[in-house]
Amino acid sequence: MVQLNTASPFAPTITLEEMVRDLEHLPSAPRVLPRLKQLLCDGNTAMEEVVQMVRLDPGIAARVLQFGNSAHFSQGLRCYTVEEAVNRVGYDQIYALVSTAVASQVLVRPLAAYNMEADALWESSIACALAAESVANQLGTDRNIAYTVGLLHSVGMVAIDDWASRHHPELRFVSKGLPLESCEQERAILGFHQAEAGAGLLRMWDFPHVMFEPVRWQYLPNGTAAHFQLAAVLHTAKWLRTTVLQPKACQPRPHSTLLARLQLTNSQLDRLVFEVGAKFKRINVELEEADPTICVRFPGGERHIAQIGPR
């Protein structure tokens, strides 16, 4: 059991398990909800269109995967991808999840503890998911599982920020950039870092080992033998994510020995930067073309929810 560093000013003791247990579910992205709601309200929408939009929302994707692996839907069979989960739970359940997200206004908020704006968290999640998918495709491994791992790689930050906002709103973590970001400071203060918190959260939500272990080892892929490849894919995807979103940041590339184990070359990485950047740009264009408001019907009437984020 991991405890809060008792030498830090943020005692009393908190365990990693207690922290992640406090977070009921992930917030949903206000840039995605309007378009997803439109699709679900249209009787002519193909399930594939719903899948593609759910893949752009870490909160809804995580909830759909939770439902897909629940005893009611799974019948003992695991689902590992958003596609499998969406087809398993069906339109009605996804519609209910989206309506609940809007009704409770569970929207992405800034992560004050990380000085991160709301839209930046969404951009980081999507860019990392696209990057993990592209790297996995390059390696010939399961790109759908890689995408989901990339999409949810920062959930630990949400859990830590949620706890800090209620107990220590003055707490701030400063990223030192790749490869370790703010994990050393997190461990010094809390006794664990965001990757461990994220893995703990996904484990508590009954995600399979193939998903939460790579999240745990995203900073040190060589630390896991069983899940090295996907952890290394995520580690590499984070560099691609940062390079796409912050092209002037000049972050250090993944270590040459790690790239050698993945059989990736620097020229292939450079090509993937362009590939991920093009995909990310295309998604932004598609979302900007969506209706800026959504109308949700409740027993007491209707509510119009404005889209948040750049248009």
Residue pairs with C-beta under 8 A, 6 or more apart in sequence:
1 15
1 16
1 17
2 15
2 16
2 17
2 191
2 192
2 196
3 13
3 14
3 15
3 191
4 10
4 11
4 12
4 13
4 14
4 15
4 189
4 190
4 191
5 187
5 188
5 189
5 190
5 191
6 13
8 188
8 189
8 190
10 167
10 168
10 171
10 189
10 190
14 163
14 167
14 190
16 191
16 192
16 196
16 197
16 200
17 200
17 204
19 159
19 160
19 163
19 190
19 197
19 200
20 159
20 197
20 200
20 201
20 204
21 204
22 159
22 162
22 163
22 166
23 158
23 159
23 162
23 163
23 201
25 59
25 62
25 63
25 106
26 58
26 59
26 62
26 63
26 155
26 158
27 59
27 106
27 107
27 108
27 109
27 158
28 57
28 59
28 60
28 98
28 101
28 106
28 107
28 108
29 56
29 57
29 58
29 59
29 107
29 108
29 122
30 107
30 108
30 118
30 307
30 308
30 309
31 119
31 122
31 287
31 307
31 308
31 309
32 53
32 56
32 57
32 60
32 122
32 287
33 57
33 98
33 101
33 102
33 107
33 294
33 305
33 307
34 290
34 291
34 292
34 293
34 294
34 305
34 307
35 53
35 286
35 287
35 290
35 291
36 50
36 53
36 54
36 57
36 60
36 98
37 98
37 99
37 102
37 294
37 296
38 290
38 291
38 294
39 45
39 49
39 50
39 53
40 50
40 91
40 94
40 95
40 98
47 86
47 87
47 91
50 86
50 91
50 94
51 82
51 83
51 86
51 87
54 60
54 61
54 64
54 82
54 86
54 94
55 61
55 82
55 129
55 147
55 151
56 126
56 283
56 287
58 122
58 125
58 151
58 152
58 155
59 101
59 106
59 108
60 94
60 97
60 98
60 101
61 82
61 148
61 151
61 152
62 152
62 155
62 205
63 97
64 82
64 85
64 86
64 89
64 93
64 94
64 97
65 79
65 82
65 85
65 148
65 207
66 205
66 206
66 207
67 73
67 85
67 88
67 89
67 93
67 97
68 74
68 79
68 84
68 85
68 86
68 88
68 89
69 78
69 79
69 85
69 206
69 207
69 208
70 206
73 88
73 89
74 88
78 208
79 85
79 88
80 142
80 144
80 145
80 148
80 208
80 210
80 211
81 144
81 145
81 147
81 148
82 144
82 147
82 148
83 144
86 94
99 296
100 106
101 107
102 294
102 296
102 303
102 305
103 296
103 298
103 303
105 305
107 118
107 308
108 118
108 119
108 121
108 122
108 308
109 118
110 116
110 117
110 118
111 121
111 157
111 158
111 161
112 161
112 164
112 165
112 169
112 172
113 157
113 160
113 161
113 164
113 165
113 171
113 172
113 173
114 157
114 161
114 172
114 173
114 175
114 182
115 172
115 174
116 124
116 157
118 308
118 309
119 308
119 309
119 310
121 154
121 157
121 158
122 309
123 245
123 280
124 154
124 241
124 245
125 150
125 151
125 152
125 153
125 154
126 151
126 280
126 283
127 240
127 241
127 244
127 245
127 276
127 280
128 150
128 151
128 153
128 154
128 234
128 237
128 238
128 240
128 241
129 147
129 148
129 150
129 151
129 237
130 147
130 150
130 276
130 279
130 280
130 283
131 150
131 236
131 237
131 238
131 240
131 241
131 244
131 272
131 276
132 143
132 146
132 147
132 149
132 150
132 153
132 233
132 234
132 237
133 143
133 144
133 146
133 147
133 150
134 143
134 237
134 240
134 272
134 275
134 276
134 279
135 146
135 233
135 236
135 237
135 240
135 262
135 264
135 272
136 142
136 143
136 145
136 146
136 147
136 230
136 233
137 143
138 264
138 268
138 272
139 229
139 233
139 262
139 263
139 264
141 229
141 230
141 233
145 210
145 211
145 230
146 230
146 233
146 234
146 237
148 211
149 211
149 214
149 215
149 230
149 233
149 234
150 234
150 237
150 241
152 198
152 202
152 211
152 215
153 195
153 198
153 215
153 218
153 234
153 237
153 238
154 194
154 198
155 197
155 198
155 201
155 202
155 215
156 193
156 194
156 195
156 196
156 197
156 198
156 199
156 200
156 201
156 215
157 194
157 197
157 198
159 194
159 197
159 198
159 201
160 173
160 186
160 190
160 194
160 197
164 171
171 189
173 182
173 185
173 186
173 189
174 182
174 185
175 181
175 182
176 182
176 184
177 242
177 249
177 251
178 238
178 239
178 242
178 251
178 252
179 219
179 235
179 238
179 252
179 254
180 219
181 194
181 219
182 193
182 194
183 193
183 194
183 195
183 219
184 193
186 192
186 193
186 194
187 193
193 219
195 215
195 216
195 217
195 218
195 219
196 216
198 212
198 215
198 216
199 212
199 213
199 215
199 216
200 212
202 211
202 212
202 215
203 212
209 226
209 227
210 227
210 230
213 224
213 226
213 227
213 230
213 231
214 224
214 227
214 230
214 231
214 233
214 234
215 234
216 224
216 231
217 223
217 224
217 227
217 228
217 231
218 231
218 234
218 235
218 238
219 235
221 228
221 231
221 232
221 234
221 235
221 258
222 228
222 258
223 231
224 231
228 261
229 262
232 254
232 258
232 261
232 262
233 262
235 254
235 258
236 254
236 258
236 259
236 262
236 264
236 269
239 251
239 252
239 253
239 254
239 269
240 269
240 272
240 273
240 276
241 276
242 249
242 251
243 249
243 251
243 273
244 273
244 276
244 277
244 280
253 259
253 266
253 269
254 269
259 265
259 266
259 269
288 310
288 311
290 307
291 307
292 306
292 307
292 311
293 304
293 305
293 306
293 307
294 304
294 305
294 307
295 302
295 303
295 304
295 305
296 302
296 303
296 305
